[in-house]
Amino acid sequence: MTDDQIHSFCKDLGKLGFVWQFVTLAGFHLSSLNANRLCRTLIEQQSMLGYVEGVQRPEREEEVDTLTHQKWSGADLVDRTLSTMYGVGFSTAIGGAECTENQFGAKKH
């Protein structure tokens, strides 16, 4: 396919009556590519700086919501459930003052 054909591919499918297209293949390849890049960076730099520079800072710059990942993992739900079951103050400390969720907002580089 030419670049123009690739560019118009989804719209062309729509003209043929297709109304839904899976994008899981793109997600699979994106995840693999970025995992490979991260591993190479970590190995070459032998430090977490590669992760911060290559992942966390771009996430912050592009306002990617998963930068603060605890809310995506269900950590707040676990803490609320435990608090409901065992009383106020009982927590896994997943959302405590020292967690990365709070540290991300501390200062920007």
N, C-alpha and C positions, 0 to 999 in steps of 0.2 A: 504494500500500500504506500502511496505517496504521503507526504506530511499533510497535504490538504485533505486527502481521504481520511486519514487518521483523525484530523481535527474535526471533521464533520460526521464522523462515524455514528455517534449517539443520535444526532439529529436525523441522519439518514435512516437509522433503525426506526425512529419515531414515525417517519414518513411511511414506512412499511407496515405500521400498525403495532410495533413493539412499544410497550409503555414502561417497561422496567428492565433494568440491566444490573446484573450482579457486579459489584466492584471488589469482591473478596480477593480476587487474584492480585489486584493492585495493592491491597492491604498486606497480603502475604509477602509480596516482593519488597514493598516499602519497609516492612518490619525486618526482613532479612538483610536488606542493604544497610539499614541504619545500625543493626546489631553488628554487622561485619565492620562497618566504619568505626563504631565505638570500640570494639575489641582491638582493632589495629591501633587506634589512638591510645588506648590504655596500655597496650604492650609497648608502643614506641616511647611514650612519655613516662611510663611506669609510675603513674600518679592519677589521682582522681581529678586533677586539673583538666584532663582531656574530657572527662564526663561533664564537668561544670561548663567548660567552654563550648563543647560540642552539643550539649543537650539542654542543661538547665538555663543557661543565659539566653540561648535562642528561644526557648519556651517562654521566658519572661518577656523578651523583646516582642514576640509575636502574640503575647497574651494568650498562650495555650492553657486552657483551664486545668489540665492534668499536672501542671507544675506543682500544685498543692494536692498531692496524690492521696492523702489520708481520706478525704471526703469521697474519693472514687473507690476506695477499698472497703468502705462501709465502717470505718473505724468509729465514726460518730454514732452510728446505729448501735454498735456493740456497747459503747460506753453508756448511751441512753438506756439500753435494755438492762445492763447491769445495775445502773442507778435505780431503775424502776423496781427491779427484783430485790436488791439488797439495801437500798436507801441512798440518800444523797451523800456524796463524797466517795462512794465506791466506784472505782474506775480502773481500767487497764492502764491509764495514763497515756493512751495512744494520742490523745489530744492535749496532753499536758504542755506546760510552758516550754519545755525543752524539745518538743517534737519539731520536725522539719516544717510541718504545716505553719507553725508560728515563726520559725526562723526565716522562711522565705520572705516574709514581709519586713524583716528587721532592717535590712539595708540593701540598696541596689548598687551594683558595680558598674 
